[in-house]
């Protein structure tokens, strides 16, 4: 049997490549259908604006408030030009804030010094919400739930940072610092931060990313012995891995409930790693097992209805058999027994002139696959906004000429409440 395994793997790869080829043929058919029927009238067309380490905004630390506004104005103007209808703005990158907060300090990636406010009482989140809504664009607030320090951080932690106010809630893990998801107070802290934003800002959605327990660093164990032993002393019977998954399950469920208790019309979205487990579905290969290493049981969250939209990060091309885009897209839709929105994350930053070798129609074809997978509530999210800027002409041209030829509204999610007029 062992001698047959290489042959079986070859067959499996061949089948996946055949599937990808069939998918591309379907895309060609969709091209003709789009011309006949027009594009979706409702489609979530969004992009992430990453603020950590100044990936997308601001362009550098220490800009004046006038220049911060100008850069946000340019982002909104470009979004209007490209016919996007939503932006997902990172407001909490590492226990910090890109808005005026009484709970956590201003981010160092804004002013250069953690805790230092921008000049002129400028509030980036409030400003961006206003500019987006004036332009008919939704604004979703993106939170990193447990990371409390990023390896690119250079500023001294402010006295209001969680590592200073409650050091027992944080652990150094490799190049990062992490709030302990197994500590009830750490979960309450993050939930309070998100609740504060929901109550004070007119956002359209709450969004969390894929950082639950941290991505493994050199097989180092996460240093949560104290909370694990507390759980055991109180009679807990789960294995350590199941206990960690239960911690994240509880956080996601509580956050979902909090969002809708505060404002029933808000969307709650999660953007997990794009593969549930290596070998799931058959033929998909990956170096990371998010179920066993990030302790995230994402199919359960989807099947329990603990999110309104799921944005699995499908950052692989259609014809890359070990992590084929179309195969993974179909997998996530198959898990969607509650009929939630599946709006995958696209690695748009890869698709640019002078970038990696990739088919010129990759972006167009991926978007059309998302439309075919769900004609009622289609959608997708671009990572990240820098790929959509004017200097990346290839991406903009593809979107405007073959994919976003007409505006689209954000799909209505029928299980949500109605926003007050």
C-alpha positions as CSV (number, residue, x, y, z in Angstrom):
1,X,0.0,0.0,0.0
2,X,2.8,2.4,0.8
3,X,4.2,1.9,-2.7
4,X,0.9,3.0,-4.1
5,X,0.7,6.3,-2.2
6,X,2.8,8.4,-4.7
7,X,0.6,7.1,-7.5
8,X,-2.6,8.0,-5.6
9,X,-1.2,11.5,-4.9
10,X,-0.5,11.9,-8.6
11,X,-4.0,10.9,-9.5
12,X,-5.5,13.2,-6.9
13,X,-3.4,16.1,-8.3
14,X,-4.5,15.3,-11.8
15,X,-8.1,15.3,-10.7
16,X,-7.8,18.7,-9.0
17,X,-6.1,20.2,-12.1
18,X,-8.9,18.8,-14.2
19,X,-11.4,20.4,-11.9
20,X,-9.5,23.7,-12.2
21,X,-9.6,23.4,-16.0
22,X,-13.3,22.7,-16.0
23,X,-13.7,25.7,-13.7
24,X,-11.9,28.0,-16.1
25,X,-14.2,26.7,-18.9
26,X,-17.1,27.7,-16.8
27,X,-15.6,31.1,-16.2
28,X,-15.5,31.6,-20.0
29,X,-19.2,30.7,-20.1
30,X,-19.9,33.1,-17.3
31,X,-18.2,35.9,-19.4
32,X,-20.9,35.5,-22.1
33,X,-23.6,35.2,-19.5
34,X,-22.5,38.4,-17.8
35,X,-22.7,40.3,-21.1
36,X,-26.2,39.0,-21.7
37,X,-27.6,39.3,-18.2
38,X,-25.5,42.1,-16.7
39,X,-23.5,42.0,-13.4
40,X,-25.2,41.3,-10.0
41,X,-27.3,44.2,-8.8
42,X,-26.3,43.3,-5.3
43,X,-22.7,42.1,-4.5
44,X,-20.4,42.8,-1.6
45,X,-17.4,44.5,-3.1
46,X,-14.9,45.4,-0.4
47,X,-11.3,45.9,0.4
48,X,-9.3,45.6,3.6
49,X,-7.5,48.8,4.8
50,X,-4.6,47.4,6.9
51,X,-3.1,49.9,9.3
52,X,-0.6,47.6,11.1
53,X,2.9,48.5,10.1
54,X,1.4,51.2,7.7
55,X,0.5,48.5,5.1
56,X,-2.3,50.5,3.5
57,X,-2.9,53.6,5.7
58,X,-1.4,55.9,6.8
59,X,1.5,55.9,4.3
60,X,3.9,56.5,7.2
61,X,3.9,57.4,10.9
62,X,3.7,61.0,12.1
63,X,1.7,62.6,9.3
64,X,-0.2,65.7,10.1
65,X,-4.0,65.4,10.5
66,X,-4.4,67.3,7.2
67,X,-2.3,64.7,5.3
68,X,-4.1,61.9,7.2
69,X,-7.4,63.2,5.9
70,X,-6.1,63.6,2.4
71,X,-5.0,60.0,2.3
72,X,-8.3,58.8,3.5
73,X,-10.1,61.0,1.0
74,X,-8.0,59.4,-1.8
75,X,-8.9,55.9,-0.6
76,X,-12.6,56.8,-0.6
77,X,-12.3,58.5,-4.0
78,X,-10.6,55.4,-5.5
79,X,-13.2,53.2,-4.0
80,X,-15.9,55.2,-5.7
81,X,-14.0,55.1,-9.0
82,X,-13.7,51.3,-8.8
83,X,-17.4,50.8,-7.7
84,X,-16.6,49.2,-4.4
85,X,-19.4,49.4,-1.8
86,X,-17.6,48.6,1.4
87,X,-14.3,49.1,3.2
88,X,-13.0,47.1,6.1
89,X,-10.8,49.4,8.2
90,X,-8.4,48.0,10.8
91,X,-9.1,50.0,13.9
92,X,-7.3,47.7,16.5
93,X,-4.1,46.2,15.3
94,X,-2.4,45.3,18.6
95,X,-4.2,46.4,21.7
96,X,-4.3,49.9,20.3
97,X,-6.7,52.3,18.6
98,X,-7.1,54.2,15.4
99,X,-10.0,56.1,17.0
100,X,-10.5,58.1,20.1
101,X,-10.7,55.6,22.9
102,X,-11.0,55.7,26.7
103,X,-10.0,52.0,26.9
104,X,-6.9,51.6,24.7
105,X,-4.1,53.9,23.5
106,X,-3.7,55.6,20.2
107,X,-1.7,53.4,17.8
108,X,2.0,54.1,17.1
109,X,1.4,53.5,13.4
110,X,-0.6,56.7,13.4
111,X,1.6,59.2,15.2
112,X,4.8,57.3,15.8
113,X,4.3,57.1,19.5
114,X,1.8,54.8,21.2
115,X,-0.7,56.9,23.2
116,X,0.0,60.1,21.3
117,X,-3.1,61.6,19.7
118,X,-3.1,63.1,16.2
119,X,-3.1,66.9,16.1
120,X,-6.3,68.9,16.0
121,X,-8.4,66.3,17.8
122,X,-8.6,64.2,14.6
123,X,-10.5,60.9,14.8
124,X,-9.7,58.7,11.8
125,X,-12.6,56.3,12.3
126,X,-15.2,59.0,12.6
127,X,-13.8,60.8,9.6
128,X,-13.7,57.7,7.4
129,X,-17.2,56.7,8.4
130,X,-18.5,60.1,7.4
131,X,-16.6,60.1,4.1
132,X,-17.8,56.6,3.2
133,X,-21.4,57.2,4.0
134,X,-21.4,60.4,2.0
135,X,-20.2,58.2,-1.0
136,X,-22.6,55.3,-0.4
137,X,-19.9,53.0,1.0
138,X,-20.2,50.8,4.0
139,X,-17.6,50.9,6.7
140,X,-16.8,47.8,8.7
141,X,-14.5,48.1,11.8
142,X,-11.8,45.4,11.8
143,X,-10.4,44.3,15.1
144,X,-7.5,42.0,15.9
145,X,-9.0,40.3,19.0
146,X,-6.0,39.0,20.9
147,X,-2.7,40.3,19.5
148,X,-1.3,42.9,21.9
149,X,2.1,43.7,20.3
150,X,3.4,43.4,16.8
151,X,6.9,42.6,15.9
152,X,7.2,45.8,13.9
153,X,6.3,47.9,16.9
154,X,9.0,50.4,18.0
155,X,7.2,52.6,20.4
156,X,7.3,52.1,24.2
157,X,3.9,50.8,25.4
158,X,1.7,53.5,26.8
159,X,0.5,53.3,30.4
160,X,-3.0,52.5,29.2
161,X,-1.9,49.5,27.1
162,X,-3.1,46.1,28.2
163,X,0.5,45.0,28.8
164,X,0.9,47.8,31.3
165,X,-2.5,47.9,32.9
166,X,-3.0,44.1,33.1
167,X,0.3,42.3,32.4
168,X,-1.2,39.0,33.7
169,X,-3.4,38.9,30.6
170,X,-0.6,39.0,28.1
171,X,2.3,36.6,27.1
172,X,5.3,37.1,25.0
173,X,5.2,34.6,22.2
174,X,8.1,34.7,19.8
175,X,8.3,38.1,18.2
176,X,4.8,39.0,19.3
177,X,2.8,39.6,22.4
178,X,-0.6,37.9,22.9
179,X,-3.6,38.3,25.2
180,X,-4.4,34.9,26.6
181,X,-7.7,33.8,25.1
182,X,-8.2,31.3,28.0
183,X,-8.3,34.1,30.5
184,X,-11.9,35.3,31.0
185,X,-10.8,38.8,31.7
186,X,-8.9,38.9,28.4
187,X,-12.0,38.0,26.5
188,X,-14.1,40.6,28.5
189,X,-11.5,43.2,27.7
190,X,-11.7,42.7,23.9
191,X,-15.5,42.5,24.0
192,X,-15.6,45.7,25.9
193,X,-13.4,47.4,23.3
194,X,-15.6,46.3,20.5
195,X,-18.8,47.2,22.4
196,X,-17.5,50.7,22.9
197,X,-16.9,51.2,19.2
198,X,-20.4,49.8,18.3
199,X,-22.0,52.2,20.8
200,X,-20.1,55.4,19.8
201,X,-19.6,55.0,16.0
202,X,-22.0,54.6,13.1
203,X,-20.3,51.6,11.7
204,X,-22.0,49.1,9.4
205,X,-20.2,46.0,10.6
206,X,-17.8,44.4,13.0
207,X,-15.0,42.3,11.5
208,X,-12.4,40.0,13.1
209,X,-9.4,38.4,11.4
210,X,-7.7,35.0,11.6
211,X,-5.6,35.6,14.7
212,X,-7.2,33.6,17.5
213,X,-4.4,31.6,19.2
214,X,-1.3,32.7,17.4
215,X,0.2,31.2,14.4
216,X,2.9,28.8,15.6
217,X,6.5,30.1,15.8
218,X,9.2,27.5,15.6
219,X,7.0,24.9,17.4
220,X,7.1,26.9,20.6
221,X,4.2,26.1,22.9
222,X,1.9,29.0,23.7
223,X,2.6,29.9,27.4
224,X,-0.9,29.6,28.9
225,X,0.0,27.1,31.7
226,X,-1.6,29.3,34.3
227,X,-5.0,29.5,32.8
228,X,-4.9,25.8,31.7
229,X,-4.0,24.7,35.3
230,X,-6.8,27.0,36.7
231,X,-9.3,25.3,34.3
232,X,-8.1,21.9,35.5
233,X,-8.3,22.8,39.2
234,X,-11.9,23.8,38.7
235,X,-12.7,20.4,37.4
236,X,-12.4,20.9,33.7
237,X,-12.2,17.6,31.8
238,X,-11.4,18.7,28.2
239,X,-8.0,18.1,26.6
240,X,-5.8,21.1,26.3
241,X,-6.5,21.4,22.6
242,X,-10.3,21.1,23.1
243,X,-10.2,23.6,26.0
244,X,-8.5,26.1,23.7
245,X,-11.0,25.6,21.0
246,X,-13.8,25.9,23.5
247,X,-12.3,29.3,24.6
248,X,-12.4,30.6,21.0
249,X,-15.9,29.1,20.4
250,X,-17.1,31.0,23.5
251,X,-15.5,34.2,22.4
252,X,-17.0,34.1,18.8
253,X,-20.5,33.2,20.1
254,X,-20.4,36.0,22.7
255,X,-19.2,38.5,20.2
256,X,-21.9,37.5,17.7
257,X,-24.5,38.0,20.4
258,X,-23.0,41.3,21.6
259,X,-23.1,42.8,18.1
260,X,-26.7,42.0,17.5
261,X,-27.8,42.9,21.1
262,X,-26.3,46.3,20.6
263,X,-27.4,46.9,17.0
264,X,-29.4,44.1,15.4
265,X,-28.8,45.5,11.9
266,X,-25.0,45.3,12.1
267,X,-23.1,42.7,10.2
268,X,-20.6,40.5,12.0
269,X,-17.9,39.0,9.8
270,X,-14.9,36.7,10.3
271,X,-12.0,36.2,7.9
272,X,-10.3,32.9,8.9
273,X,-7.4,31.2,7.2
274,X,-8.7,29.7,4.0
275,X,-8.2,26.0,4.7
276,X,-10.1,24.3,7.6
277,X,-7.6,21.4,7.9
278,X,-5.0,19.8,5.7
279,X,-6.7,17.2,3.5
280,X,-10.1,18.8,3.8
281,X,-11.5,18.5,1.3
282,X,-9.6,15.5,-0.1
283,X,-6.5,16.6,-2.1
284,X,-6.1,20.0,-0.5
285,X,-2.7,20.3,1.2
286,X,-1.5,23.0,3.6
287,X,1.3,23.5,6.1
288,X,-1.1,24.9,8.7
289,X,-3.9,23.1,10.5
290,X,-6.1,26.0,11.9
291,X,-8.3,23.5,13.9
292,X,-5.3,22.1,15.7
293,X,-2.9,25.1,15.7
294,X,-5.0,28.2,15.8
295,X,-7.8,26.3,17.7
296,X,-10.4,27.7,15.4
297,X,-13.3,25.4,14.5
298,X,-14.6,27.6,11.7
299,X,-17.1,25.2,10.1
300,X,-18.8,24.9,13.5
301,X,-19.2,28.7,13.7
302,X,-20.7,28.8,10.3
303,X,-23.1,26.0,11.0
304,X,-24.2,27.5,14.3
305,X,-24.8,30.8,12.6
306,X,-22.3,32.7,14.8
307,X,-21.4,35.1,11.9
308,X,-23.3,36.9,9.3
309,X,-20.6,36.6,6.7
310,X,-17.5,34.5,6.4
311,X,-14.5,35.7,4.5
312,X,-12.1,32.7,4.2
313,X,-8.8,33.9,3.0
314,X,-8.6,32.0,-0.3
315,X,-5.2,33.4,-1.3
316,X,-4.3,30.7,-3.9
317,X,-4.8,30.6,-7.6
318,X,-7.5,28.6,-9.4
319,X,-5.0,26.2,-11.0
320,X,-2.8,25.7,-7.9
321,X,-3.9,22.1,-7.2
322,X,-2.7,21.7,-3.6
323,X,-4.7,24.7,-2.5
324,X,-7.1,25.3,-5.4
325,X,-9.3,28.3,-5.1
326,X,-12.4,26.8,-6.6
327,X,-12.2,23.6,-4.6
328,X,-11.9,25.6,-1.4
329,X,-14.7,27.9,-2.3
330,X,-17.0,25.0,-2.9
331,X,-15.9,23.5,0.4
332,X,-16.9,26.5,2.4
333,X,-20.2,26.8,0.6
334,X,-20.9,23.1,1.5
335,X,-20.4,23.9,5.2
336,X,-22.9,26.8,5.0
337,X,-25.9,25.0,6.2
338,X,-27.4,28.1,7.8
339,X,-27.3,30.1,4.5
340,X,-24.9,32.8,5.7
341,X,-23.0,35.0,3.3
342,X,-19.7,33.6,2.0
343,X,-17.5,36.5,0.8
344,X,-14.0,35.1,0.3
345,X,-10.8,37.1,0.6
346,X,-8.9,37.5,-2.6
347,X,-5.1,38.0,-2.8
348,X,-5.4,40.9,-5.1
349,X,-2.0,42.2,-4.1
350,X,-0.5,39.3,-6.0
351,X,-2.2,40.3,-9.3
352,X,-0.2,43.3,-10.5
353,X,2.2,44.2,-13.2
354,X,5.7,43.0,-12.3
355,X,4.3,40.7,-9.6
356,X,4.3,36.9,-9.4
357,X,3.7,34.9,-12.5
358,X,-0.1,34.4,-12.6
359,X,-2.7,34.3,-15.3
360,X,-3.8,37.7,-16.4
361,X,-7.5,36.8,-16.0
362,X,-7.1,35.3,-12.5
363,X,-8.8,38.1,-10.6
364,X,-11.7,38.3,-13.0
365,X,-12.2,34.5,-13.0
366,X,-12.1,34.3,-9.2
367,X,-14.7,36.9,-8.8
368,X,-16.9,35.2,-11.4
369,X,-16.6,31.9,-9.5
370,X,-17.9,33.7,-6.3
371,X,-20.9,34.9,-8.3
372,X,-21.6,31.4,-9.6
373,X,-21.3,29.9,-6.1
374,X,-23.9,32.2,-4.7
375,X,-26.1,34.2,-7.1
376,X,-28.3,35.6,-4.2
377,X,-25.6,37.1,-1.9
378,X,-22.4,37.2,-3.9
379,X,-19.4,39.0,-2.7
380,X,-15.6,39.1,-2.0
381,X,-13.0,41.2,-0.3
382,X,-9.6,42.4,-1.8
383,X,-6.4,42.1,0.2
384,X,-5.4,44.8,0.4
385,X,-6.3,48.3,-0.6
386,X,-2.7,49.1,-1.8
387,X,-3.4,46.7,-4.7
388,X,-6.3,48.9,-5.9
389,X,-4.4,52.2,-5.9
390,X,-4.1,54.1,-9.1
391,X,-0.5,53.0,-9.7
392,X,-1.7,49.4,-10.1
393,X,-3.4,50.1,-13.4
394,X,-3.7,46.4,-14.4
395,X,-6.0,45.6,-11.4
396,X,-8.1,48.7,-11.8
397,X,-8.5,48.1,-15.5
398,X,-9.6,44.5,-15.0
399,X,-12.2,45.5,-12.5
400,X,-13.7,48.4,-14.4
401,X,-13.6,46.8,-17.9
402,X,-14.6,43.2,-17.2
403,X,-15.9,42.8,-13.6
404,X,-17.3,46.0,-12.1
405,X,-18.8,47.5,-15.1
406,X,-21.9,48.7,-13.2
407,X,-22.4,49.7,-9.6
408,X,-23.8,47.2,-7.1
409,X,-25.4,47.5,-3.7
410,X,-24.5,45.5,-0.7
411,X,-26.7,42.4,-0.5
412,X,-29.4,42.5,2.2
413,X,-29.0,39.8,4.9
414,X,-32.6,38.8,5.7
415,X,-32.0,37.6,9.2
416,X,-30.7,41.0,10.4
417,X,-32.8,43.7,11.9
418,X,-33.5,46.9,10.1
419,X,-31.4,50.0,10.6
420,X,-33.5,52.9,12.1
421,X,-34.2,55.6,9.6
